[in-house]
């Protein structure tokens, strides 16, 4: 079984599928987990002021995406070189199988190297049981690799619909899990609200009361506040009261939103 997929990875469009799968997995991680859900950044588990600095987080996450662009370009170059291979029987199956393997290998390598050996970050930093999230994405990697191997070995015209259904189901489940985690019913952490300079304390209190929030901390100038919200989407209401930015809201920079609110 493994010899079969190894042969696919070495010939024709197989290497292209593998590298494109790696790139897609990297973009899946960076776009969904770093920016949309804002669960972690590249070095968010490391101690030290520099690793919590917004500019450093944006720079390193940007460098990560640039590296994924590089991997994707390698995959596209390999795909162009193997373009005539798609005229042969089984080439489409081989490309799809190696793409799934590449997508899964990224998650396995990310979990083992970045999460556990180096400890650079974890999938959901603010979770008390962060290991369960790491294991879930490790399992996602195993599932994708297993699907790729099975599809390469057994896929074909008789099993194509079944393979597509399984692959689509994995994608739908993954998307649904992300949507639930980002929904108003998830357990959000405190948000940081930056108001325009000169805002009165009474206006801030009115904004907090409207959002049914609880004040945790504010700076000396009274324009940066840490506020606990029961519903993360209530953060939108602060913009009506003169807020310039609300971390954790759908609008804005993902890296700033991943920065923990100051402790009271």
C-alpha positions as CSV (number, residue, x, y, z in Angstrom):
1,X,0.0,0.0,0.0
2,X,2.7,2.5,1.0
3,X,4.9,1.5,-1.9
4,X,2.1,2.4,-4.2
5,X,1.8,6.0,-2.9
6,X,5.5,6.4,-2.7
7,X,5.7,5.6,-6.4
8,X,3.0,8.2,-7.1
9,X,4.9,10.8,-5.2
10,X,8.0,10.2,-7.3
11,X,6.6,10.3,-10.8
12,X,4.4,12.3,-13.1
13,X,2.2,14.9,-11.5
14,X,2.6,13.3,-8.1
15,X,5.3,15.7,-6.8
16,X,3.2,18.7,-7.9
17,X,0.2,17.4,-6.1
18,X,2.2,16.9,-2.9
19,X,3.7,20.4,-2.9
20,X,0.4,22.1,-3.8
21,X,-1.2,20.1,-0.9
22,X,1.5,21.4,1.5
23,X,0.9,25.0,0.3
24,X,-2.9,24.7,0.7
25,X,-2.5,23.3,4.2
26,X,-0.2,26.2,5.1
27,X,-2.7,28.7,3.8
28,X,-5.5,26.9,5.6
29,X,-3.6,27.2,8.8
30,X,-2.5,30.8,8.3
31,X,-5.8,32.2,7.0
32,X,-8.3,30.3,9.1
33,X,-6.4,29.8,12.4
34,X,-4.2,32.9,12.5
35,X,-6.4,35.5,10.9
36,X,-10.1,34.5,10.8
37,X,-10.4,32.6,14.1
38,X,-7.3,34.3,15.6
39,X,-6.5,31.3,17.7
40,X,-2.7,31.6,17.6
41,X,0.2,33.2,15.7
42,X,3.5,31.7,14.7
43,X,5.4,32.3,18.0
44,X,2.5,32.9,20.3
45,X,3.5,30.2,22.9
46,X,7.0,31.7,23.5
47,X,7.6,34.0,26.5
48,X,9.1,37.4,26.1
49,X,7.9,40.9,25.2
50,X,9.1,40.6,21.5
51,X,7.0,37.6,20.9
52,X,3.9,39.4,22.1
53,X,4.6,42.6,20.1
54,X,2.0,43.2,17.4
55,X,4.5,44.2,14.7
56,X,6.6,41.1,15.3
57,X,3.5,38.9,15.1
58,X,2.4,40.5,11.8
59,X,6.0,40.2,10.4
60,X,6.4,36.5,11.3
61,X,3.0,35.5,10.1
62,X,3.6,37.4,6.9
63,X,6.9,35.6,6.5
64,X,5.1,32.3,7.0
65,X,2.6,33.1,4.3
66,X,5.5,34.1,2.0
67,X,7.1,30.8,2.6
68,X,3.8,29.1,1.7
69,X,3.7,31.1,-1.5
70,X,7.2,29.7,-2.3
71,X,6.0,26.1,-1.7
72,X,3.0,26.7,-3.9
73,X,5.1,28.1,-6.7
74,X,7.3,25.0,-6.6
75,X,4.2,22.9,-6.9
76,X,2.9,25.0,-9.8
77,X,6.3,24.7,-11.5
78,X,6.3,20.9,-11.1
79,X,2.7,20.9,-12.3
80,X,3.7,22.7,-15.5
81,X,6.6,20.3,-16.1
82,X,4.2,17.3,-15.7
83,X,1.4,18.8,-17.8
84,X,1.7,16.1,-20.4
85,X,1.3,13.4,-17.8
86,X,-2.4,14.3,-17.5
87,X,-2.9,12.6,-20.8
88,X,-2.2,9.2,-19.3
89,X,-4.7,7.0,-17.5
90,X,-4.8,7.5,-13.7
91,X,-3.0,10.8,-13.7
92,X,-5.9,12.7,-12.2
93,X,-6.3,10.2,-9.4
94,X,-2.6,10.3,-8.7
95,X,-2.6,14.1,-8.5
96,X,-5.7,14.2,-6.1
97,X,-4.2,11.5,-3.9
98,X,-0.8,13.1,-3.5
99,X,-2.5,16.5,-2.9
100,X,-4.4,14.9,0.0
101,X,-1.2,13.4,1.3
102,X,0.6,16.7,1.1
103,X,-2.2,18.4,2.9
104,X,-2.1,15.8,5.7
105,X,1.7,15.7,6.0
106,X,1.7,19.5,6.7
107,X,-0.6,19.0,9.7
108,X,1.4,16.1,11.0
109,X,4.7,18.0,10.7
110,X,3.2,21.1,12.1
111,X,1.9,19.3,15.2
112,X,5.1,17.3,15.9
113,X,7.7,19.9,15.2
114,X,6.1,23.3,15.9
115,X,3.6,22.3,18.6
116,X,5.4,19.6,20.6
117,X,9.1,19.6,19.9
118,X,9.7,23.4,19.5
119,X,6.6,24.6,21.4
120,X,6.2,27.6,19.1
121,X,2.5,27.7,19.4
122,X,-0.6,25.5,19.9
123,X,-3.8,25.3,17.9
124,X,-6.0,27.1,20.4
125,X,-3.8,29.1,22.8
126,X,-6.6,30.3,25.2
127,X,-8.0,26.8,25.7
128,X,-7.3,25.1,29.0
129,X,-7.1,21.8,27.2
130,X,-4.9,22.9,24.3
131,X,-3.5,19.4,23.8
132,X,-6.9,18.2,22.7
133,X,-7.0,20.8,19.9
134,X,-3.4,19.8,18.8
135,X,-4.4,16.2,18.8
136,X,-7.5,17.0,16.7
137,X,-5.5,18.6,14.0
138,X,-2.9,15.8,14.2
139,X,-5.9,13.4,13.6
140,X,-7.0,15.6,10.7
141,X,-3.5,15.1,9.1
142,X,-3.8,11.3,9.6
143,X,-7.2,11.3,8.0
144,X,-6.0,13.2,5.0
145,X,-3.0,11.1,4.5
146,X,-5.1,7.9,4.9
147,X,-7.6,9.2,2.4
148,X,-4.8,10.0,-0.1
149,X,-3.3,6.5,0.3
150,X,-6.7,4.8,-0.1
151,X,-7.7,6.9,-3.1
152,X,-4.4,6.3,-4.8
153,X,-4.6,2.5,-4.1
154,X,-8.3,1.9,-4.7
155,X,-9.8,5.0,-6.3
156,X,-11.2,4.7,-9.7
157,X,-14.4,5.1,-11.7
158,X,-16.3,2.6,-9.4
159,X,-15.2,4.4,-6.2
160,X,-14.9,7.9,-7.3
161,X,-18.2,9.1,-5.9
162,X,-17.4,7.5,-2.6
163,X,-14.0,9.1,-2.3
164,X,-15.3,12.5,-3.3
165,X,-18.1,12.1,-0.7
166,X,-15.6,11.2,2.1
167,X,-13.2,14.1,1.1
168,X,-16.1,16.5,0.9
169,X,-17.4,15.4,4.3
170,X,-14.0,16.0,5.9
171,X,-14.0,19.5,4.4
172,X,-17.5,20.3,5.6
173,X,-16.8,19.0,9.1
174,X,-13.6,21.1,9.3
175,X,-15.4,24.2,8.1
176,X,-18.3,23.6,10.5
177,X,-15.9,23.2,13.4
178,X,-14.3,26.5,12.6
179,X,-17.7,28.2,12.2
180,X,-18.8,26.9,15.6
181,X,-15.6,28.1,17.2
182,X,-16.0,31.5,15.7
183,X,-19.7,31.8,16.6
184,X,-21.3,34.0,19.3
185,X,-21.9,30.9,21.4
186,X,-18.2,30.0,21.8
187,X,-16.4,31.1,24.9
188,X,-14.5,34.3,24.0
189,X,-11.6,35.9,25.8
190,X,-11.6,39.5,26.9
191,X,-11.3,42.1,24.1
192,X,-9.2,45.2,23.8
193,X,-11.0,48.3,22.7
194,X,-9.2,51.3,21.3
195,X,-11.3,54.5,21.5
196,X,-10.5,57.8,19.9
197,X,-8.5,60.2,22.1
198,X,-10.6,62.5,24.3
199,X,-13.6,60.2,24.7
200,X,-15.3,60.8,28.0
201,X,-15.5,58.0,30.7
202,X,-19.3,58.4,30.5
203,X,-19.3,57.5,26.8
204,X,-17.2,54.4,27.5
205,X,-19.5,53.3,30.3
206,X,-22.5,53.7,28.0
207,X,-20.7,51.6,25.4
208,X,-19.9,48.9,27.9
209,X,-23.4,48.9,29.3
210,X,-24.9,48.6,25.8
211,X,-22.7,45.6,25.0
212,X,-23.5,44.0,28.4
213,X,-19.7,43.9,29.1
214,X,-17.5,44.1,32.2
215,X,-14.5,46.5,32.5
216,X,-11.3,44.7,33.4
217,X,-8.6,47.4,32.8
218,X,-7.9,50.8,31.2
219,X,-4.8,52.8,30.5
220,X,-4.1,56.1,32.1
221,X,-5.3,58.1,29.1
222,X,-8.6,56.3,29.1
223,X,-8.6,55.4,25.4
224,X,-7.6,51.7,25.6
225,X,-9.8,49.4,27.6
226,X,-9.9,45.7,28.3
227,X,-13.5,44.5,28.4
228,X,-15.1,41.0,28.9
229,X,-18.0,40.3,26.7
230,X,-20.6,37.5,26.9
231,X,-21.0,37.5,23.2
232,X,-18.0,38.3,21.0
233,X,-20.1,39.8,18.2
234,X,-21.3,42.5,20.7
235,X,-17.9,44.1,20.0
236,X,-19.4,45.6,16.9
237,X,-21.5,48.0,19.0
238,X,-18.3,49.8,20.3
239,X,-17.7,51.3,16.8
240,X,-21.0,53.2,17.3
241,X,-19.5,54.8,20.4
242,X,-16.3,56.1,18.9
243,X,-14.1,52.9,19.0
244,X,-11.3,52.8,16.4
245,X,-10.6,49.1,16.8
246,X,-12.0,46.2,18.7
247,X,-9.9,43.0,19.0
248,X,-11.7,39.8,18.4
249,X,-14.3,41.4,16.1
250,X,-14.6,40.2,12.6
251,X,-13.3,43.5,11.3
252,X,-9.6,44.3,11.6
253,X,-6.1,42.8,11.9
254,X,-6.0,39.2,13.0
255,X,-2.6,39.5,14.8
256,X,-3.9,42.3,17.0
257,X,-7.0,40.3,17.8
258,X,-4.7,37.4,19.0
259,X,-3.0,39.7,21.5
260,X,-4.3,38.9,25.0
261,X,-6.1,41.7,26.8
262,X,-4.2,43.3,29.6
263,X,-4.7,41.8,33.1
264,X,-6.7,44.0,35.5
